[in-house]
C-alpha cells in the first residue's frame, strides 16, 4: 500500500509459493535463477547484515540516541568530499 508496485516486475526463483502469492495479488513476476536476481539478493543480504549489526550496537540505548547517531551519520555521509 505504501509503494506503487502495480507496474513493477518482481524477479523470483523457482519457489512456487512466491509465484502463487504474486499471482493472487495481481502482480507481475518473472522467474529467474541467475543474473539480476542474484545481484538483488546480495544487496538485501548486506542490508540485513548491516541492520542486524546496527541493532546489536544500539540495542541498549534510548531511541533518541540512535536517531541522533543516524542523523549525524547521514550528514557526514552526504557531505561533499
Buried (B, 14 or more C-beta within 10 A) or exposed (E): EEEEEEEEEBBBEEEEEBBEBBEEEEBEBEBBEEEEBEEEEEEEEEEEEEEEEBEEEBEEEEEEEBEEBEEEEEEEEEEEE
